[in-house]
């Protein structure tokens, strides 16, 4: 490839990632990445293939994402795609055979939570890094039975990481189940009363419910705990404008 071709390819890759990660236009990102990978000198570029797999995953095309992860020998990610497709036994078979790692240990814990078992409990860090994100993926994949069983284990998870209630609440709030999220934010408030982020999410919930005065109270308390919480300040300004104009 000439220097011009390389620069053009890098610019195209940047645009594809922007479509994926910022604009959330997954179809455009997939189209661009497929075109890039079709170039002879880029067909074996693992970074591009990983990005394409992520684009398929976000676009809920779990089968195509899994194919790429299998090709790249990224077994944990392939197993996660299988789980999203409802192939829990395939995911179990994969995760129990791969070398032990943080990812595989979380995977085993996840399977146990889904099965309401306690053989493998996750660590504090695993809950922080994965719980909210994976619950979001399960909701988007319509694997609500997974979500239901994992949330049944919320007390166990909170005994390991006190922020677990908040993570569950955020996953529910951000994926169309705001009515269920409030219970977890309230539990989190009781357990960690000085968590400014939780008050922000309580303010979010109140705003969605049209309870603007209550939302204002929660956001003011959030800012009392952390005066630099920009999202809370921005939401508070919007709520105050709504109250003023009502």
C-alpha positions as CSV (number, residue, x, y, z in Angstrom):
1,X,0.0,0.0,0.0
2,X,1.2,3.5,-0.8
3,X,1.4,6.1,2.0
4,X,-1.7,7.7,0.6
5,X,-3.6,4.4,0.8
6,X,-2.4,3.9,4.3
7,X,-3.6,7.4,5.4
8,X,-6.9,6.9,3.6
9,X,-7.4,3.5,5.3
10,X,-6.6,4.9,8.7
11,X,-9.1,7.8,8.2
12,X,-11.7,5.3,7.1
13,X,-11.1,3.1,10.1
14,X,-11.4,6.2,12.3
15,X,-14.8,7.0,10.8
16,X,-16.0,3.4,11.1
17,X,-15.1,3.4,14.8
18,X,-16.8,6.8,15.3
19,X,-19.9,5.4,13.7
20,X,-19.7,2.4,16.1
21,X,-18.7,4.0,19.4
22,X,-20.1,7.6,19.2
23,X,-22.9,7.8,16.7
24,X,-24.1,4.2,17.4
25,X,-24.8,3.7,13.7
26,X,-23.8,0.1,13.7
27,X,-25.0,-0.8,10.2
28,X,-22.8,2.0,8.7
29,X,-19.8,0.9,10.7
30,X,-20.3,-2.8,9.6
31,X,-20.5,-1.8,6.0
32,X,-17.3,0.3,6.2
33,X,-15.3,-2.3,8.1
34,X,-16.3,-5.0,5.7
35,X,-15.0,-2.9,2.8
36,X,-11.8,-2.2,4.6
37,X,-11.1,-5.8,5.5
38,X,-11.8,-6.8,1.8
39,X,-8.6,-4.9,0.9
40,X,-5.8,-7.5,0.3
41,X,-3.3,-5.9,2.8
42,X,-5.9,-5.5,5.5
43,X,-7.7,-8.9,5.3
44,X,-5.6,-10.3,8.2
45,X,-5.8,-7.2,10.4
46,X,-7.0,-8.5,13.8
47,X,-7.8,-5.1,15.1
48,X,-10.2,-4.4,12.2
49,X,-11.8,-7.9,12.7
50,X,-12.2,-7.3,16.4
51,X,-13.9,-3.9,15.7
52,X,-16.2,-5.6,13.2
53,X,-17.1,-8.3,15.7
54,X,-18.0,-5.6,18.2
55,X,-20.1,-3.8,15.6
56,X,-22.0,-7.1,14.9
57,X,-22.4,-7.6,18.7
58,X,-23.8,-4.1,19.2
59,X,-26.1,-4.6,16.1
60,X,-27.5,-7.8,17.8
61,X,-26.1,-10.0,15.0
62,X,-24.6,-12.4,17.5
63,X,-24.0,-15.2,15.1
64,X,-21.8,-13.1,12.8
65,X,-19.9,-11.7,15.9
66,X,-19.4,-15.2,17.2
67,X,-18.0,-16.4,13.8
68,X,-15.3,-13.7,13.9
69,X,-14.4,-14.4,17.6
70,X,-14.1,-18.1,16.8
71,X,-11.8,-17.2,13.9
72,X,-9.7,-15.0,16.1
73,X,-9.6,-17.8,18.8
74,X,-11.2,-15.4,21.3
75,X,-13.1,-18.1,23.1
76,X,-14.6,-16.0,25.9
77,X,-16.2,-13.5,23.5
78,X,-17.4,-16.3,21.3
79,X,-19.0,-18.0,24.4
80,X,-20.6,-14.7,25.4
81,X,-22.2,-14.4,21.9
82,X,-23.5,-18.0,22.3
83,X,-25.0,-17.0,25.6
84,X,-26.7,-14.1,24.0
85,X,-28.2,-16.4,21.4
86,X,-29.6,-18.6,24.2
87,X,-27.0,-21.4,23.8
88,X,-26.1,-21.6,27.4
89,X,-24.7,-25.1,27.2
90,X,-22.4,-24.2,24.4
91,X,-21.2,-21.2,26.4
92,X,-20.7,-23.4,29.4
93,X,-18.7,-25.9,27.3
94,X,-16.4,-23.2,26.0
95,X,-15.8,-21.4,29.2
96,X,-15.0,-24.5,31.2
97,X,-12.5,-25.6,28.6
98,X,-10.5,-22.4,28.1
99,X,-7.5,-21.6,30.4
100,X,-8.5,-19.9,33.7
101,X,-8.5,-16.1,33.5
102,X,-10.4,-13.2,34.9
103,X,-12.8,-13.5,32.0
104,X,-13.4,-17.2,32.3
105,X,-13.9,-17.0,36.0
106,X,-16.5,-14.3,35.5
107,X,-18.1,-16.4,32.8
108,X,-18.4,-19.3,35.2
109,X,-19.9,-17.0,37.9
110,X,-22.3,-15.6,35.4
111,X,-23.5,-19.1,34.5
112,X,-24.0,-19.9,38.1
113,X,-26.0,-16.7,38.7
114,X,-28.2,-17.6,35.8
115,X,-28.7,-21.1,37.2
116,X,-29.2,-19.7,40.7
117,X,-26.2,-21.6,42.0
118,X,-23.3,-20.5,44.3
119,X,-20.4,-22.7,43.2
120,X,-18.5,-19.8,41.6
121,X,-19.0,-16.4,43.1
122,X,-17.6,-13.3,41.3
123,X,-15.0,-11.0,42.8
124,X,-15.5,-7.3,43.7
125,X,-13.6,-6.3,40.6
126,X,-15.5,-8.6,38.3
127,X,-18.8,-7.2,39.5
128,X,-17.6,-3.7,39.0
129,X,-16.2,-4.4,35.5
130,X,-18.9,-6.7,34.1
131,X,-22.3,-6.7,35.9
132,X,-23.9,-3.6,34.5
133,X,-22.6,-4.1,31.0
134,X,-23.6,-7.7,30.7
135,X,-27.1,-7.2,32.1
136,X,-27.5,-4.5,29.5
137,X,-26.5,-7.0,26.7
138,X,-28.9,-9.6,28.1
139,X,-31.8,-7.1,28.1
140,X,-31.0,-6.1,24.5
141,X,-30.9,-9.7,23.5
142,X,-34.2,-10.3,25.1
143,X,-32.7,-12.9,27.5
144,X,-34.9,-11.6,30.3
145,X,-34.8,-15.0,32.1
146,X,-31.0,-14.4,32.6
147,X,-31.7,-10.9,34.0
148,X,-34.4,-12.1,36.3
149,X,-32.2,-14.8,37.9
150,X,-29.2,-12.6,38.2
151,X,-31.2,-9.9,40.0
152,X,-32.6,-12.6,42.3
153,X,-28.9,-12.9,43.5
154,X,-28.6,-9.1,44.0
155,X,-28.2,-9.5,47.8
156,X,-25.3,-11.9,47.4
157,X,-23.7,-9.7,44.8
158,X,-24.0,-6.6,47.1
159,X,-22.4,-8.6,49.9
160,X,-19.3,-8.8,47.7
161,X,-19.5,-5.4,46.1
162,X,-21.8,-2.9,47.8
163,X,-22.3,-1.0,44.5
164,X,-24.0,-4.1,42.9
165,X,-27.5,-2.7,43.6
166,X,-26.5,0.5,41.7
167,X,-25.1,-1.4,38.8
168,X,-28.3,-3.4,38.4
169,X,-30.4,-0.2,38.7
170,X,-28.3,1.5,36.0
171,X,-28.7,-1.5,33.6
172,X,-32.4,-1.5,34.1
173,X,-32.8,2.3,33.8
174,X,-30.7,2.5,30.7
175,X,-32.4,-0.4,28.9
176,X,-36.1,0.4,29.2
177,X,-36.9,-0.9,32.7
178,X,-36.9,2.4,34.7
179,X,-39.9,1.2,36.7
180,X,-37.8,-1.7,38.1
181,X,-34.6,0.3,38.6
182,X,-35.9,2.4,41.5
183,X,-35.9,-0.5,44.0
184,X,-32.2,-1.1,43.4
185,X,-31.3,2.6,43.6
186,X,-33.1,2.8,46.9
187,X,-31.3,-0.3,48.2
188,X,-28.1,1.2,47.1
189,X,-29.0,4.5,48.9
190,X,-29.6,2.6,52.1
191,X,-26.3,0.7,51.8
192,X,-24.1,3.5,50.6
193,X,-25.7,6.8,51.7
194,X,-22.8,8.9,50.6
195,X,-22.7,7.7,47.0
196,X,-23.2,10.8,44.8
197,X,-23.6,8.8,41.6
198,X,-26.6,6.9,43.1
199,X,-28.3,10.2,43.9
200,X,-27.8,11.3,40.3
201,X,-29.6,8.2,39.1
202,X,-32.4,8.7,41.6
203,X,-32.7,12.2,40.1
204,X,-32.8,10.7,36.6
205,X,-35.6,8.3,37.6
206,X,-37.6,11.1,39.2
207,X,-37.2,13.2,36.1
208,X,-38.4,10.3,33.9
209,X,-41.4,9.8,36.3
210,X,-42.3,13.5,36.0
211,X,-41.5,14.1,39.8
212,X,-39.4,17.2,39.1
213,X,-39.3,18.5,42.7
214,X,-38.1,15.2,44.0
215,X,-35.6,14.9,41.2
216,X,-34.3,18.4,42.1
217,X,-33.9,17.3,45.7
218,X,-31.9,14.2,44.7
219,X,-29.7,16.1,42.3
220,X,-29.0,18.9,44.9
221,X,-28.0,16.2,47.3
222,X,-25.7,14.6,44.7
223,X,-24.0,18.0,44.2
224,X,-23.7,18.4,47.9
225,X,-21.7,15.2,48.0
226,X,-19.8,16.0,44.8
227,X,-19.9,19.6,43.6
228,X,-18.0,18.6,40.4
229,X,-20.7,16.1,39.2
230,X,-21.3,17.8,35.8
231,X,-24.1,15.5,34.6
232,X,-26.0,16.1,37.8
233,X,-25.6,19.9,37.4
234,X,-26.8,19.7,33.7
235,X,-29.8,17.6,34.6
236,X,-30.6,19.9,37.5
237,X,-30.7,22.9,35.1
238,X,-33.1,21.1,32.8
239,X,-35.4,20.2,35.7
240,X,-35.4,23.7,37.0
241,X,-36.3,25.0,33.5
242,X,-39.2,22.6,33.4
243,X,-40.4,23.6,36.8
244,X,-40.1,27.3,35.9
245,X,-42.1,26.8,32.6
246,X,-44.8,24.6,34.1
